[in-house]
Amino acid sequence: MSHKAGFVNIIGNPNVGKSTLMNAFVGERLSIITSKAQTTRHRILGIVNGEDFQVVLSDTPGIIKPAYELQTSMMDFVKSAFEDADVLIYMVEVGEKDLKDEAFFKRIIHAKIPILLLLNKIDKSSQEQLEEQVTLWKEKVPNAEIYPISALENFNVKEVFNRIIELLPDSPPYYPKDALTDKPERFFVNETIREKILLNYDKEIPYSVEIETEEFIEDDDIIRIRAVIMVERDTQKGIIIGNKGAAIKKVGIQAREELEKFFGKKIHLETFVKVNKNWRSNPFQLKRFGYNQK
């Protein structure tokens, strides 16, 4: 029996639903999902295995024009998605008319690999609007196969996944067949805590935060975790902690509940807040947190 395997990389503007699609394909919440832009900062792999296939999915940050060093590093993850893709998924949502970066768009329309253009959030559109959008994108990206989908409602997701398998090259698997992702456990602890901060705080606070898991000790029936929430300024530290510690306590409870579902074990989670001045513009700090990998 022949075996298919390959890399399927997902790109698009912020808030287009890339993480929702990735999680729908994998069946796990590997990528965090919020309504705020720039939720995804890293390139996250999700691996789907079948008897005769392995799909290695890659969720990348939303395409933006970088304003500081962290965002430049995030866009480097997107650029790398072009380099190893066997199939490229370009995600747009109903109402969008272009990509935020012209250079990326040119690379898409001149790509030599299969392009699947997924028109997401069709549950929020009329039939007339949908038809107009399909016509628009057929003209803009003539080399793409277009699929209207709703990642949230799981509409047409299976059909897209079946098409991906058809397009994969014959290849042995790249990862062990029981692998779900290439990221370590601590990465998902960091991302879960960051997601809860995105959901609970406004304005610049969530974008000034990075998480570092200092301890991850797993026993048979419990995982003990110690995590540090890094902020850029003392005022941000006070906001994260909140009045009498109420705000950080809420984040800790929500993160613990999410992690218990993810790991299937009881979690003991301790969180602390530290100031790490201007870490988003510091190349050394960015490398320490897994950015600037070039």
BAGU-551022 format. One line per 3 residues: their letters; for each residue x, y, z of N, C-alpha, C, O. Coordinates in steps of 0.001 Angstrom, whole numbers. Last residue first. Layout:
// residues N
A	X,Y,Z,X,Y,Z,X,Y,Z,X,Y,Z  ...
***
This chain:
// residues 294
KQN	16149,32473,12958,16996,32442,11762,18459,32305,12140,19322,32261,11264  14399,32767,15037,15055,31467,14898,16040,31404,13721,16693,30380,13519  12843,34755,16469,14161,35024,15860,14986,33757,15711,16117,33674,16189
YGF	11443,33040,19373,11327,33818,18143,12737,34009,17572,13708,33490,18122  11719,31797,21821,11437,30945,20656,11172,31702,19362,10737,31116,18371  12527,33302,23936,11127,32885,23932,10737,32127,22664,9558,31843,22451
RKL	15169,33851,23237,14916,33053,24436,13484,32509,24450,13246,31395,24916  14744,35612,21154,15335,34293,20880,15070,33350,22046,14778,32172,21840  13763,37800,22585,12907,37140,21591,13429,35748,21267,12647,34809,21121
QFP	16010,38510,24089,14810,38014,24772,13892,37277,23799,13310,36250,24148  17706,39341,21980,18122,38261,22892,16909,37648,23591,16785,36426,23678  16257,41478,20757,16538,40240,20015,16934,39067,20910,16550,37928,20644
NSR	13704,43295,22037,15030,42827,22429,15342,41496,21743,14754,40476,22103  11150,44101,21841,12102,44738,20924,13534,44282,21185,14475,44830,20610  9743,42785,23799,9280,42624,22415,10244,43210,21387,10179,42869,20206
WNK	10820,43587,26256,11232,42288,25706,10837,42128,24238,11515,41415,23497  10749,45936,27854,10866,46020,26385,11306,44712,25722,12065,44722,24753  11663,44352,30872,11485,45621,30148,11743,45478,28640,12784,44982,28209
NVK	9875,42403,32484,11009,42141,31589,10984,43270,30554,10360,43148,29500  8506,41776,35600,8730,42799,34579,9994,42446,33814,11049,42218,34406  6400,38977,36411,7689,39667,36463,7753,40713,35354,7133,40556,34303
VFT	4140,37069,38298,4291,38137,37302,5632,38831,37507,5971,39226,38623  3218,33599,38501,3894,34770,39048,4049,35803,37931,4085,35447,36753  1208,30779,39304,1599,31824,38350,2205,33026,39087,1745,33407,40163
ELH	868,27310,39568,1275,28542,40250,1692,29552,39189,2446,29218,38275  -1315,24620,39424,-701,25707,38656,-401,26901,39561,-1289,27432,40229  -1799,21323,39212,-1518,22330,40241,-719,23424,39554,420,23200,39144
IKK	-4213,19325,37630,-3127,20301,37460,-3016,21165,38710,-4018,21678,39209  -5088,15992,36829,-5222,17120,37741,-3997,18015,37588,-2878,17525,37435  -5352,15186,33291,-4853,14969,34647,-5154,16182,35502,-5440,17264,34988
GFF	-5572,15673,30561,-6319,14562,31154,-5851,14207,32555,-5943,13049,32965  -4481,17777,29197,-3569,16709,29623,-4286,15503,30224,-3690,14437,30382  -6814,19293,28580,-5808,19015,27550,-4935,17815,27932,-4676,16942,27103
KEL	-8202,19548,30997,-8850,18896,29844,-7802,18449,28829,-7893,17351,28280  -6270,20880,32458,-6734,19565,32940,-7450,18806,31830,-7332,17586,31723  -6105,23254,31011,-4970,22329,30991,-5366,20939,31496,-4849,19934,31011
EER	-8554,24454,31685,-8262,24133,30279,-7146,23086,30187,-7227,22151,29390  -8232,24810,34455,-9347,23997,33947,-9084,23549,32505,-9358,22404,32147  -5996,26538,34454,-5921,25209,35079,-7012,24290,34557,-6754,23126,34251
AQI	-7050,28827,33227,-5956,28086,32587,-5862,26674,33153,-5668,25718,32403  -8984,29631,35118,-9386,29287,33741,-8320,28450,33038,-8636,27487,32340  -7309,30100,37354,-8396,29109,37431,-8798,28659,36031,-8939,27463,35774
GVK	-5617,32151,36369,-5071,30880,36832,-6118,29779,36878,-5845,28646,36483  -7426,34226,35877,-6649,33657,34768,-6132,32271,35139,-6194,31337,34339  -8223,34695,38553,-9202,34282,37541,-8511,33617,36351,-8954,32573,35874
KIA	-5812,35565,39664,-6449,34350,40189,-7454,33796,39166,-7525,32587,38944  -5386,37946,38361,-4495,36822,38052,-5065,35502,38575,-4825,34444,37992  -7530,39423,39532,-7435,39235,38078,-6559,38039,37729,-6936,37212,36899
AGK	-7139,39495,42335,-8347,38860,41774,-8193,38535,40293,-8666,37494,39836  -5177,40683,43858,-4835,39461,43141,-5997,38793,42432,-5874,37657,41974  -6179,43056,44832,-6007,41944,45772,-5769,40598,45060,-6106,39534,45578
NGI	-6841,43919,41583,-7144,44285,42968,-7107,43050,43864,-7892,42119,43689  -4172,42684,39396,-5511,43139,39741,-5686,43423,41221,-4777,43191,42018  -2067,41584,37868,-2385,41032,39198,-3797,41421,39615,-4543,40588,40131
IIG	-2166,43161,35536,-2270,41698,35438,-2679,41104,36779,-3536,40222,36832  -1760,45724,36645,-3026,45408,35955,-3232,43898,35863,-4339,43406,36083  854,45517,37647,-265,45794,38544,-1607,45442,37935,-2490,44923,38618
KQT	2251,45105,35256,2280,44067,36300,1101,44252,37255,432,43288,37627  1894,47525,33986,1245,46331,33418,1204,45202,34442,243,44435,34492  3527,49135,35538,2078,49401,35539,1304,48197,34992,211,47883,35461
DRE	6071,48129,34917,5521,47925,36269,4015,48142,36302,3299,47428,37003  6259,46550,31629,6326,47703,32538,5683,47381,33888,4856,46475,33990  6100,44161,30203,7161,45115,29854,7326,46253,30863,8396,46854,30953
VMI	5822,40846,31697,5251,42081,31134,6391,43068,30900,7516,42839,31345  5478,37341,31921,6372,38482,31714,5585,39656,31137,4788,39490,30214  4543,35028,34176,3950,35936,33191,4857,37162,33096,4992,37925,34053
VAR	5721,31813,34785,5952,33243,34990,5316,34020,33840,5530,33699,32671  4595,28844,36395,4725,29665,35193,4883,31135,35555,4266,31634,36497  4776,25590,37351,5091,26941,37836,5376,27784,36601,6295,27479,35840
IRI	2846,22704,37913,3368,23682,36955,3621,25012,37660,2805,25490,38448  2444,19317,38248,2712,20553,38995,3450,21528,38083,4522,21228,37556  -27,17018,37580,1095,17759,36985,1242,19065,37753,284,19826,37892
IDD	-1028,13786,38852,-1051,15259,38900,156,15832,38165,1222,15218,38127  -727,11033,38860,-2095,11568,38932,-2177,13094,38940,-3273,13649,39026  2027,10487,38444,991,9599,37891,-374,10267,37822,-1103,10095,36845
DEI	3564,13701,37693,3434,12455,38457,2293,11640,37859,1668,12056,36883  5599,16073,36220,4447,15185,36009,4572,13928,36864,5553,13191,36771  6383,19356,36329,6704,18079,36990,5469,17181,36935,4434,17488,37525
FEE	7679,21983,35161,6625,21103,34675,6967,19717,35198,7748,18989,34585  8660,25349,35652,8615,23969,36171,7444,23229,35562,6344,23771,35455  8498,27612,34091,9782,27304,34733,9831,25878,35260,10897,25265,35315
TEI	7201,28823,31260,6956,27751,32231,8295,27315,32804,9122,26728,32107  6518,32069,30468,7617,31102,30560,7289,30084,31649,7120,30441,32815  4786,34254,28260,4738,33289,29366,5961,32380,29302,6388,31972,28222
EVS	4383,37733,27696,4938,36446,27266,4970,35530,28485,5161,35991,29611  2585,40679,26823,2787,39541,27720,3466,38375,27001,3160,38076,25847  1659,42682,25333,2903,42957,26053,3331,41772,26910,4321,41851,27637
YPI	-782,41982,24433,294,41968,23443,1658,42238,24074,2692,42048,23432  -2501,42343,26624,-2220,40982,26134,-1037,40897,25179,-362,39870,25114  -2306,45345,26948,-1837,44364,27942,-1549,42986,27339,-439,42484,27519
EKD	-3446,47157,25226,-2098,46690,24912,-1646,45534,25812,-703,44821,25471  -6873,46267,25515,-5879,47203,24979,-4534,46512,24773,-4475,45416,24216  -7731,44039,28255,-7974,44866,27077,-6705,45593,26637,-5654,45540,27276
YNL	-8117,40618,29405,-7550,41959,29503,-7715,42699,28177,-7826,42082,27117  -9159,38078,28954,-9548,38782,30175,-9040,40223,30286,-9480,40968,31161  -8197,36885,26633,-9649,36928,26838,-10064,37862,27984,-11182,38376,27991
LIK	-5442,37027,26929,-6084,37679,25777,-7580,37857,25998,-8157,38866,25595  -5223,35346,29147,-4903,36776,29288,-5515,37569,28132,-6046,38661,28339  -5862,32930,28012,-6749,33456,29057,-6474,34942,29316,-7382,35698,29662
ERI	-3683,32648,26231,-5051,32748,25717,-5980,33363,26750,-6798,34221,26417  -1573,32359,28026,-1633,33565,27177,-3035,33756,26594,-3517,34883,26477  -2162,29840,29050,-2184,31002,29955,-2306,32289,29138,-3049,33198,29508
TEN	-1820,28366,26662,-3114,28354,27376,-3226,29545,28304,-4268,30199,28349  865,28797,26001,-178,29280,25102,-1547,29325,25792,-2342,30227,25529  2196,27531,28178,2392,28963,27891,1243,29532,27055,714,30603,27354
VFF	1271,24894,27801,999,25600,29059,1086,27102,28812,186,27857,29179  2374,24388,25335,909,24456,25440,458,25052,26770,-616,25648,26854  5109,24398,25946,4590,25343,24964,3075,25499,25116,2552,26611,25036
REP	5381,22215,27633,5485,23563,28208,4943,24626,27247,4386,25633,27682  5281,19992,25893,4157,20288,26802,4187,21723,27313,3147,22374,27414  6625,20953,22609,6656,20297,23925,5477,20723,24801,4771,21683,24494
KDT	5472,20438,19185,5744,21317,20322,5775,20539,21642,5035,19567,21793  4656,19032,17045,6105,19055,17273,6468,19869,18509,7646,19982,18848  1827,16802,17570,2431,18103,17295,3931,18000,17496,4429,17016,18044
LAD	1175,14154,17699,80,15102,17478,617,16478,17081,-40,17227,16357  2348,10877,16891,2626,12284,17204,1422,13155,16855,741,12928,15855  2178,8279,16173,1356,8669,17328,1566,10142,17704,1031,10607,18710
KPY	3960,7964,14086,2524,7901,13774,1625,8253,14966,433,8499,14783  6657,10349,13995,6060,9093,14490,4545,9124,14336,3923,10181,14442  6912,12182,10844,6909,12118,12305,6372,10760,12738,5707,10081,11955
YPP	6738,11764,8155,7835,12598,8641,7992,12511,10158,9078,12740,10690  6010,8664,6425,5685,9722,7402,6933,10482,7853,8028,9925,7925  7000,8432,2895,6858,7869,4242,6524,8991,5227,6730,10161,4904
SDP	4988,9489,100,6132,9701,988,5919,8910,2270,4779,8729,2697  3457,10946,-2620,3800,9668,-2008,5069,9853,-1188,6092,10309,-1699  2042,14232,-1843,2928,13325,-2585,3076,11980,-1869,2849,11884,-663
LLE	-1419,15242,-1640,-133,14948,-1001,728,14037,-1873,202,13166,-2567  -3934,15483,-2761,-2850,16297,-3323,-1468,15974,-2740,-454,16395,-3297  -5605,13856,-1237,-5427,13553,-2666,-4205,14266,-3251,-3524,13729,-4124
IIR	-5514,15270,1170,-4907,13932,1099,-4649,13538,-358,-3610,12962,-678  -6988,17550,412,-5585,17669,827,-4871,16318,686,-3766,16241,149  -9509,16456,43,-8791,16981,-1116,-7296,17134,-801,-6447,16875,-1654
NFV	-10162,15858,2683,-10048,14764,1706,-9278,15208,466,-8495,14442,-95  -10309,18484,3673,-9282,17567,4183,-9077,16390,3219,-7944,15979,2973  -12527,19462,2300,-11209,20079,2087,-10105,19121,2519,-9097,18964,1830
EKV	-14487,17794,3394,-14252,17778,1945,-12873,18373,1616,-12150,17855,765  -14419,18575,6076,-14034,17198,5708,-13700,17105,4216,-12752,16425,3825  -15379,21209,5857,-14024,20967,6372,-13541,19575,5964,-12392,19409,5554
NFN	-17975,21858,5219,-17046,21614,4105,-15614,21317,4552,-14724,21186,3712  -18423,23182,8383,-19035,22998,7070,-17957,22915,5989,-17122,23812,5870  -17878,23657,11063,-17372,22414,10457,-17981,22138,9081,-18050,20984,8658
ELA	-18382,26053,12158,-19534,25148,12048,-19157,23810,11403,-20008,22939,11220  -15804,27155,11953,-16478,27092,13254,-17619,26083,13247,-17806,25344,14213  -15270,27085,9244,-14418,26305,10153,-15098,26117,11498,-14989,25057,12115
SIP	-17105,26886,6591,-17254,27499,7908,-16464,26623,8875,-16925,25555,9278  -16196,27585,3119,-16249,26770,4334,-16751,27591,5518,-16816,28819,5460  -15747,27255,-347,-16449,27984,716,-16560,27072,1939,-16971,25918,1816
YIE	-12814,26811,-2058,-13781,26070,-1250,-14443,27020,-256,-13752,27550,614  -11060,26841,-5096,-11793,27620,-4095,-12839,26756,-3401,-13635,26070,-4042  -7775,26387,-6130,-9082,25728,-6014,-9819,26423,-4869,-9260,26579,-3783
ANP	-5802,28859,-7905,-6305,28215,-6677,-7604,27452,-6914,-8415,27810,-7769  -4919,30392,-9999,-4255,29098,-9796,-4779,28325,-8586,-4263,27253,-8269  -6203,32831,-9881,-6678,31849,-10854,-6053,30462,-10693,-6592,29473,-11191
VKE	-6970,34941,-7837,-6046,33811,-7651,-6469,32685,-8595,-7035,31688,-8148  -8751,36863,-8882,-7533,37297,-8196,-6499,36177,-8097,-5301,36416,-8252  -10867,35372,-9995,-10121,36320,-10829,-8771,36673,-10205,-7766,36772,-10909
KWL	-11703,33973,-7784,-11295,33214,-8977,-10476,34101,-9906,-9515,33647,-10527  -12487,36042,-6117,-11246,35328,-5797,-10778,34439,-6945,-9583,34176,-7071  -14875,36918,-7402,-13759,37842,-7133,-12449,37079,-6952,-11432,37422,-7554
TVQ	-16475,34589,-7317,-16084,35183,-8613,-14855,36081,-8449,-13918,36020,-9244  -16786,34354,-4544,-16156,33265,-5303,-15658,33793,-6650,-14546,33477,-7070  -18174,36756,-4000,-16840,36530,-3447,-16090,35431,-4204,-14896,35565,-4473
EEL	-20620,36338,-5286,-19773,37481,-5682,-18327,37267,-5232,-17384,37553,-5969  -21546,34147,-3829,-21263,33995,-5265,-20366,35116,-5776,-19470,34888,-6588  -21884,35381,-1321,-20955,34268,-1481,-20560,34092,-2947,-19384,33912,-3264
QEQ	-23916,37204,-1827,-22596,37692,-1434,-21533,36617,-1637,-20419,36908,-2072  -26010,35390,-2391,-25574,36368,-3403,-24163,36876,-3108,-23323,36971,-4003  -26302,34038,11,-25919,33297,-1186,-25369,34244,-2255,-24389,33933,-2932
SSK	-24807,35935,2744,-25944,35517,1918,-25416,34755,704,-24225,34815,401  -22845,34967,5680,-23064,35659,4401,-24331,35163,3716,-24863,34108,4060  -21997,33524,7819,-22365,34924,8085,-22672,35686,6799,-22752,36915,6815
DIK	-21171,31124,6939,-22413,31112,7728,-22885,32532,8031,-24025,32735,8447  -18714,31536,5891,-19835,31688,4951,-21183,31620,5671,-22212,32000,5111  -16167,31577,7014,-17256,32308,7686,-18443,32525,6748,-19100,33566,6798
NLL	-13782,31501,4236,-14313,31125,5551,-15430,32063,6027,-15606,33170,5518  -12690,30122,1547,-13503,31302,1841,-14293,31009,3107,-15336,30357,3065  -9577,28997,790,-10751,28702,1605,-11451,30000,1980,-10877,30863,2644
LLI	-7797,27876,-1818,-8286,29129,-1247,-9589,28832,-520,-10585,28460,-1141  -5095,25914,-2152,-6510,25823,-1814,-6914,27139,-1165,-6429,27479,-86  -2676,25285,-4532,-3219,26311,-3632,-4706,26031,-3421,-5474,25925,-4376
PIK	97,23160,-5250,-1361,23347,-5195,-1759,24396,-4151,-1246,24397,-3032  3090,25036,-6304,2413,23961,-5551,901,24188,-5575,457,25292,-5886  4106,27266,-7409,4112,26063,-8259,3418,24883,-7581,3185,23851,-8211
AHI	2814,30609,-7184,3271,29360,-6554,3158,28182,-7513,2233,28109,-8323  1920,33039,-7906,2971,32457,-8745,3492,31135,-8182,4499,30609,-8656  106,33746,-6005,-405,33592,-7377,647,33037,-8348,322,32621,-9460
IRK	1802,33820,-3704,680,32880,-3794,280,32657,-5248,129,31515,-5682  3556,35901,-4214,4103,34545,-4051,2997,33492,-4187,3229,32407,-4720  1794,38033,-4194,2483,37678,-5447,3044,36265,-5379,3013,35525,-6362
FFA	1141,38061,-1471,102,37779,-2468,726,37356,-3803,242,36432,-4457  3523,38823,-298,2972,37489,-16,1961,37099,-1089,1932,35959,-1552  3640,41439,-1306,4697,40474,-1655,4224,39039,-1412,4490,38148,-2218
EDK	1475,42750,-123,1460,42511,-1573,2483,41455,-1987,2235,40670,-2902  -253,42060,2706,1119,42205,2213,1167,41792,747,931,40631,412  -2871,41573,3341,-2274,42801,3874,-849,43038,3380,-291,44111,3612
LDK	-4846,40658,500,-3950,40271,1580,-3212,41514,2044,-2949,42414,1246  -8306,41593,-214,-6873,41458,-502,-6120,40980,725,-6662,40905,1827  -10938,41510,517,-10650,41742,-896,-9168,41635,-1236,-8804,41591,-2412
EGV	-13501,40035,2588,-12113,40427,2334,-11867,40598,844,-12488,39934,14  -16054,39000,2520,-15902,40454,2645,-14483,40936,2429,-14265,42108,2121  -15358,36008,4143,-16328,36730,3330,-16187,38236,3587,-16201,38682,4734
EVM	-11827,35529,4498,-13201,35464,4984,-14094,36307,4082,-13632,37194,3364  -9267,33221,3455,-9855,34562,3491,-11239,34423,4109,-11760,33314,4228  -6316,31325,3394,-7631,31529,3989,-8039,32981,3929,-7272,33869,4299
YIL	-4640,29154,1539,-4762,30605,1690,-6185,30864,2151,-7141,30653,1405  -2616,26455,1960,-3989,26917,2188,-3946,28426,2418,-3310,28912,3353  -531,24633,-114,-678,25885,624,-2160,26228,727,-2869,26285,-277
VDA	1298,21639,2,7,22259,-327,-86,23529,509,237,23519,1696  3880,21438,722,3454,20615,-418,2096,21092,-921,1778,20970,-2104  6151,23888,1966,4760,23441,1770,4632,22535,552,5191,22813,-509
DEF	8533,25052,2681,8452,23590,2765,7053,23042,2473,6794,21861,2704  8291,27835,2174,9507,27121,1801,9353,25603,1784,9974,24931,960  6137,29166,3137,6218,28982,1682,7313,27978,1300,7261,27356,238
ASK	6655,29365,5815,5552,28485,5411,5547,28243,3900,5016,27236,3433  8514,31328,6153,9006,29941,6144,7925,28962,5700,8233,27855,5258  6848,33559,6280,7702,33370,5099,8179,31922,5003,8243,31354,3913
VFD	5788,33168,8857,4903,33080,7684,5728,32827,6425,5365,31989,5599  8022,33566,10449,7355,32259,10501,6451,32075,9275,6355,30979,8723  8466,36237,9883,9459,35262,9416,8872,33852,9446,9178,33032,8580
MMS	6410,37417,11260,6291,37346,9798,7345,36424,9182,7145,35892,8091  7461,37236,13848,6222,36518,13521,6068,36370,12009,5643,35320,11529  9596,39022,13630,9870,37598,13827,8645,36755,13487,8776,35679,12903
TQL	8122,41359,13418,9019,40974,12322,9325,39486,12405,9316,38778,11398  6916,41392,15931,6073,41196,14752,6903,40830,13519,6440,40072,12667  9196,41881,17555,8414,40649,17730,7583,40365,16483,7541,39226,16017
EYA	10014,44477,16684,10838,43292,16422,10058,41978,16551,10241,41067,15743  7163,46269,15254,8299,46132,16169,8909,44746,15977,8393,43936,15207  5414,46230,13180,5643,47536,13807,6796,47475,14809,7349,48512,15176
PKI	4824,44573,10031,5432,44610,11372,5680,46027,11873,6093,46908,11118  1740,44099,8722,2947,44883,8466,3617,45117,9827,3043,45786,10687  613,40625,8771,516,42050,9153,1760,42774,8654,2720,42140,8215
IGP	-1057,37610,8699,-152,38484,7943,-430,39952,8279,-1541,40451,8101  -1103,35601,11670,-1797,36368,10643,-863,37375,9994,18,37930,10652  1217,32845,12118,620,34128,12514,-107,34792,11352,234,34572,10190
TDS	144,29504,11010,1109,30600,11109,431,31868,11627,-795,31970,11584  -42,26091,11335,-791,27333,11566,218,28443,11804,1056,28340,12700  334,23310,9401,1090,24392,10019,220,25640,10106,-204,26184,9087
LVV	100,19753,9375,-515,21078,9215,289,22125,9961,852,21856,11022  839,16999,7813,1510,17866,8784,1030,19292,8527,1483,19955,7594  -722,14003,7432,-846,15419,7073,-196,16244,8177,-621,16198,9332
QFD	-92,10893,6279,244,11778,7400,201,13213,6879,980,13593,6005  -1686,7756,5340,-1307,9155,5129,-854,9806,6434,-1179,9347,7529  -2758,5240,5768,-1928,5420,4580,-1587,6884,4301,-1240,7235,3173
EGN	-4045,5483,8244,-3306,4259,7932,-2338,4470,6769,-1227,3940,6782  -3319,8848,9361,-4219,7788,8930,-3390,6573,8589,-2161,6623,8638  -2759,11661,11434,-2292,10382,10900,-3453,9485,10500,-4446,9379,11219
VIG	-1915,14964,11595,-3067,14071,11474,-2601,12799,10767,-2109,12852,9640  -421,17374,13609,-183,16198,12769,-1405,15289,12798,-1876,14892,13863  411,20750,13610,-555,19750,14055,-508,18585,13095,-550,18786,11882
LIR	2726,23251,14519,2418,22078,13708,1378,21207,14394,1450,20957,15597  2833,26729,14457,2465,25557,15246,2113,24406,14312,1290,24568,13411  4771,29444,14680,4295,28497,13682,4075,27170,14414,5020,26569,14925
HRT	3552,31976,16986,4529,31006,16494,3940,30247,15306,2763,30395,14976  1361,33532,17555,2667,34189,17427,3716,33268,16807,4660,33737,16172  -2039,34114,17270,-963,33159,16991,340,33913,16783,424,34814,15949
TQA	-3334,36578,17663,-3393,35552,18697,-2263,34551,18518,-1601,34175,19485  -3596,38854,16065,-2258,38433,16488,-2293,37425,17633,-1398,37410,18477  -6811,40130,17237,-5772,39922,16216,-4467,39483,16870,-4249,39702,18062
KST	-9320,38378,19109,-8341,39455,18972,-7291,39103,17924,-6931,37939,17748  -10978,36330,19651,-11450,37265,18621,-10442,38387,18381,-10677,39257,17542  -8982,33330,19860,-9725,34435,20457,-10162,35344,19321,-9767,35152,18171
IIS	-7495,30276,20284,-8500,30970,19477,-9120,32089,20317,-9715,31827,21363  -4421,28520,19919,-5383,29256,20729,-6268,30108,19833,-5850,30589,18779  -3966,25259,18635,-3792,26702,18435,-4846,27444,19246,-6015,27058,19265
LRE	-4883,22809,19586,-3450,23082,19573,-3176,24567,19451,-2259,25086,20087  -7320,21202,20537,-7084,22647,20577,-5588,22916,20707,-5090,23211,21793  -7972,18608,18096,-7464,19055,19396,-7280,20565,19349,-7105,21147,18279
GVF	-8510,17883,15534,-9394,17348,16571,-8922,17680,17968,-9412,17100,18937  -7263,18708,13225,-6506,17856,14151,-7415,17198,15190,-7133,16099,15668  -9239,20249,11904,-8537,19173,11200,-7928,18170,12186,-8053,16957,12017
ANM	-9901,22054,13927,-10948,21195,13357,-10321,20007,12624,-10821,18886,12717  -7487,23376,14310,-8012,22543,15391,-9107,21603,14900,-9233,20483,15396  -7350,24720,11816,-6298,23791,12244,-6820,22834,13313,-6616,21624,13224
LTS	-9638,26362,11997,-9531,25326,10964,-8506,24269,11362,-8765,23070,11257  -8930,28018,14131,-10149,27211,14213,-10109,26067,13212,-10495,24941,13528  -6661,29271,13068,-6519,28377,14227,-7736,27477,14397,-7601,26310,14763
KGV	-7811,30785,10960,-6810,29756,10683,-6701,28746,11832,-6655,27537,11610  -9619,32898,10976,-10081,31586,11418,-9099,30455,11162,-9493,29289,11146  -8893,35471,10583,-9615,34845,9479,-10107,33436,9840,-10908,32849,9113
NPN	-7352,37061,12269,-8782,36876,12584,-9578,36180,11489,-10805,36280,11460  -4974,38331,9847,-5407,38045,11214,-6930,37856,11303,-7687,38420,10512  -4839,36649,6569,-4850,37834,7425,-5209,37453,8860,-5706,36349,9082
GII	-2935,33582,6008,-4063,34494,5812,-3926,35704,6710,-3004,35779,7522  -2048,30062,5663,-1734,31481,5823,-2986,32315,5573,-3967,31833,5006  -970,26873,6418,-2162,27731,6406,-1725,29176,6626,-1108,29493,7643
NVF	469,24110,4752,670,25332,5519,-483,26311,5305,-917,26549,4177  1219,20898,4927,111,21737,4474,118,22988,5343,-193,22927,6532  3510,18487,3943,3292,19675,4767,2217,20556,4134,2299,20910,2958
GAK	2894,14894,3754,3347,16202,3289,2953,17314,4238,2190,17126,5185  2362,11611,2452,2709,12497,3570,3180,13828,3021,3791,13889,1955  1041,8396,1728,1179,9810,1380,1531,10603,2635,1059,10303,3731
HSM	1933,5168,655,1702,6064,1792,1948,7490,1349,2938,7775,677  612,2178,-909,1403,3413,-940,1000,4304,238,-115,4213,752  848,-1193,0,0,0,0,885,1246,0,1802,1359,814
***
